[in-house]
Amino acid sequence: MTETQPGTHLLSEICRAGEAVIRLCPDCNNDTRRPFATKEQRLQQLPYLISPRNTLVFNESLTLRWNPVSGATQYTVKVGSEKPKQTNETQMVYDSELKPGEFYSVKVMANNGVAAKEDDDGLNSWFIVLEEEEAKTFQEQVSVIKQQELSHEQEALILAYFYRGNELNAEAIQILEGLVKSGIKTTTVYQLLGDIYQQVGLSLMAKEVYGQGLGLTTEEENSEVKAMMQWGLAEVEYTLGNRDEAAELLQKAKTSYSALGDEIQVEALAKRINQVLERD
């Protein structure tokens, strides 16, 4: 068996009914100008972009979404070199003309002066518009998938993996968020959505959805999906500066993989635990 890092998946059983297995912040200085806050607390106060984020997009109107900021009553949104637009909502339909192949950055600022800066959560606030031929090819492949005799869940998962595999992260997120909102109990959905959130830098959202997925498992259960969620959540906690929580989750993932007989992953996790516990 090969080593599998969080964010990679096994597709071998995707079309089976039921549970398909589809395979930082250093301590901050507390000065006299502001009270101490963890990275997690600081992120909660930022209007970071949720979607489209670190993704390719089709050349069509987009719905921009961002994190609501407590106390903010208006947001200023700037896409690429376009003139900034203002809204009282936490989302906006962007229907200006897009150029195929172009890179667009997105900046959101709340009217209390708060913005998601690059040293916090702004490095992934961008999207690239697909070239026309590439978009046409993807749409044809999507059409083929939708013509198959699949259940709603199977089709959604296959499309999510297809979009994710082709860097259309916003499309994959939209599908998976819909499944989660519907109350689906398939843990693979939560694992994949958590992985994509983590990949595009949405640490708080990854933490929440991994937690939801693990909440659907039992203490005695030993499954690869559970182990991958434990590992994924551990990496999110580490990114948020929560080293002790990260080490505890990594140990749980190590125990899960040990029960599965996957010694390669057990060895990899042992090394990762040592890295996480190293103090500066």
ChimeraX attribute file (.defattr): number of C-alpha atoms within 10 A of each C-alpha:
attribute: neighborCount
match mode: 1-to-1
recipient: residues
	/A:1	8
	/A:2	8
	/A:3	12
	/A:4	14
	/A:5	14
	/A:6	22
	/A:7	19
	/A:8	13
	/A:9	18
	/A:10	13
	/A:11	13
	/A:12	11
	/A:13	13
	/A:14	19
	/A:15	17
	/A:16	10
	/A:17	10
	/A:18	14
	/A:19	15
	/A:20	20
	/A:21	22
	/A:22	19
	/A:23	20
	/A:24	13
	/A:25	15
	/A:26	15
	/A:27	12
	/A:28	11
	/A:29	9
	/A:30	10
	/A:31	8
	/A:32	7
	/A:33	6
	/A:34	7
	/A:35	8
	/A:36	13
	/A:37	13
	/A:38	14
	/A:39	18
	/A:40	16
	/A:41	12
	/A:42	13
	/A:43	20
	/A:44	14
	/A:45	17
	/A:46	24
	/A:47	26
	/A:48	29
	/A:49	26
	/A:50	21
	/A:51	25
	/A:52	26
	/A:53	27
	/A:54	22
	/A:55	23
	/A:56	24
	/A:57	23
	/A:58	20
	/A:59	18
	/A:60	12
	/A:61	13
	/A:62	16
	/A:63	12
	/A:64	18
	/A:65	19
	/A:66	20
	/A:67	18
	/A:68	19
	/A:69	22
	/A:70	12
	/A:71	10
	/A:72	17
	/A:73	14
	/A:74	16
	/A:75	26
	/A:76	15
	/A:77	21
	/A:78	17
	/A:79	19
	/A:80	15
	/A:81	9
	/A:82	10
	/A:83	8
	/A:84	13
	/A:85	13
	/A:86	15
	/A:87	13
	/A:88	13
	/A:89	13
	/A:90	18
	/A:91	18
	/A:92	16
	/A:93	10
	/A:94	14
	/A:95	11
	/A:96	11
	/A:97	9
	/A:98	17
	/A:99	14
	/A:100	17
	/A:101	14
	/A:102	12
	/A:103	14
	/A:104	18
	/A:105	17
	/A:106	20
	/A:107	21
	/A:108	27
	/A:109	21
	/A:110	24
	/A:111	16
	/A:112	13
	/A:113	9
	/A:114	16
	/A:115	21
	/A:116	22
	/A:117	16
	/A:118	10
	/A:119	7
	/A:120	15
	/A:121	20
	/A:122	21
	/A:123	15
	/A:124	20
	/A:125	25
	/A:126	20
	/A:127	23
	/A:128	23
	/A:129	19
	/A:130	22
	/A:131	16
	/A:132	13
	/A:133	10
	/A:134	12
	/A:135	17
	/A:136	13
	/A:137	11
	/A:138	17
	/A:139	13
	/A:140	12
	/A:141	13
	/A:142	15
	/A:143	11
	/A:144	10
	/A:145	16
	/A:146	15
	/A:147	9
	/A:148	9
	/A:149	9
	/A:150	13
	/A:151	11
	/A:152	10
	/A:153	17
	/A:154	17
	/A:155	18
	/A:156	20
	/A:157	23
	/A:158	19
	/A:159	20
	/A:160	24
	/A:161	21
	/A:162	19
	/A:163	21
	/A:164	20
	/A:165	11
	/A:166	13
	/A:167	16
	/A:168	24
	/A:169	27
	/A:170	24
	/A:171	20
	/A:172	25
	/A:173	22
	/A:174	14
	/A:175	17
	/A:176	24
	/A:177	14
	/A:178	12
	/A:179	20
	/A:180	18
	/A:181	8
	/A:182	9
	/A:183	8
	/A:184	13
	/A:185	16
	/A:186	18
	/A:187	24
	/A:188	24
	/A:189	28
	/A:190	27
	/A:191	32
	/A:192	31
	/A:193	29
	/A:194	31
	/A:195	27
	/A:196	21
	/A:197	25
	/A:198	22
	/A:199	16
	/A:200	21
	/A:201	24
	/A:202	22
	/A:203	22
	/A:204	18
	/A:205	16
	/A:206	26
	/A:207	22
	/A:208	13
	/A:209	23
	/A:210	28
	/A:211	17
	/A:212	17
	/A:213	24
	/A:214	19
	/A:215	12
	/A:216	13
	/A:217	16
	/A:218	9
	/A:219	8
	/A:220	7
	/A:221	11
	/A:222	17
	/A:223	14
	/A:224	19
	/A:225	26
	/A:226	26
	/A:227	26
	/A:228	27
	/A:229	28
	/A:230	27
	/A:231	25
	/A:232	26
	/A:233	30
	/A:234	29
	/A:235	26
	/A:236	28
	/A:237	24
	/A:238	19
	/A:239	19
	/A:240	21
	/A:241	19
	/A:242	21
	/A:243	23
	/A:244	15
	/A:245	16
	/A:246	25
	/A:247	24
	/A:248	14
	/A:249	22
	/A:250	26
	/A:251	20
	/A:252	18
	/A:253	26
	/A:254	24
	/A:255	16
	/A:256	24
	/A:257	23
	/A:258	17
	/A:259	14
	/A:260	15
	/A:261	12
	/A:262	16
	/A:263	16
	/A:264	14
	/A:265	22
	/A:266	22
	/A:267	15
	/A:268	14
	/A:269	22
	/A:270	14
	/A:271	11
	/A:272	15
	/A:273	21
	/A:274	10
	/A:275	11
	/A:276	17
	/A:277	12
	/A:278	8
	/A:279	7
	/A:280	5
